[in-house]
Amino acid sequence: MEFNNNFEVYASDEHTAFYCLSPYVMEQFLEMKRIYGKFGVAITGNVISIALNSKFSLFEMPSLKGQVDNMSVNNSKRELQNVLSFAQKIEDSINGRKCRK
């Protein structure tokens, strides 16, 4: 299984881990890995935390003059929306809501 070859899962409650890792959630994690590379996820109670490196400086001041042209609030907003979209899809799936495509 592709998911098992790409992820290690640690859980204090196997039943909850099985419940949270639906096929849809596993697909989202595989897609996140394809886009962002390594990342971590922790689910504790009703809180899910995702740590990743988008390789995108959202609001950092450029260190070189040539980087100024690459700064854009719209680009930062778009990247944040992409990450939040993954989080929303995962949350919806875990909570039994219809998954948004």
Secondary structure in CASP SS format (residue, H / E / C, confidence):
PFRMAT SS
TARGET T0000
AUTHOR 0000-0000-0000
METHOD secondary structure of the structure
MODEL  1
M C 1.00
E H 1.00
F H 1.00
N H 1.00
N H 1.00
N H 1.00
F C 1.00
E C 1.00
V C 1.00
Y C 1.00
A C 1.00
S C 1.00
D C 1.00
E H 1.00
H H 1.00
T H 1.00
A H 1.00
F H 1.00
Y H 1.00
C H 1.00
L C 1.00
S C 1.00
P H 1.00
Y H 1.00
V H 1.00
M H 1.00
E H 1.00
Q H 1.00
F H 1.00
L H 1.00
E H 1.00
M H 1.00
K H 1.00
R H 1.00
I H 1.00
Y H 1.00
G C 1.00
K C 1.00
F E 1.00
G E 1.00
V E 1.00
A E 1.00
I E 1.00
T E 1.00
G C 1.00
N C 1.00
V E 1.00
I E 1.00
S E 1.00
I E 1.00
A E 1.00
L E 1.00
N C 1.00
S C 1.00
K C 1.00
F C 1.00
S C 1.00
L C 1.00
F C 1.00
E C 1.00
M C 1.00
P C 1.00
S C 1.00
L C 1.00
K H 1.00
G H 1.00
Q H 1.00
V H 1.00
D H 1.00
N H 1.00
M C 1.00
S C 1.00
V H 1.00
N H 1.00
N H 1.00
S H 1.00
K H 1.00
R H 1.00
E H 1.00
L H 1.00
Q H 1.00
N H 1.00
V H 1.00
L H 1.00
S H 1.00
F H 1.00
A H 1.00
Q H 1.00
K H 1.00
I H 1.00
E H 1.00
D H 1.00
S H 1.00
I H 1.00
N C 1.00
G C 1.00
R C 1.00
K C 1.00
C C 1.00
R C 1.00
K C 1.00
END
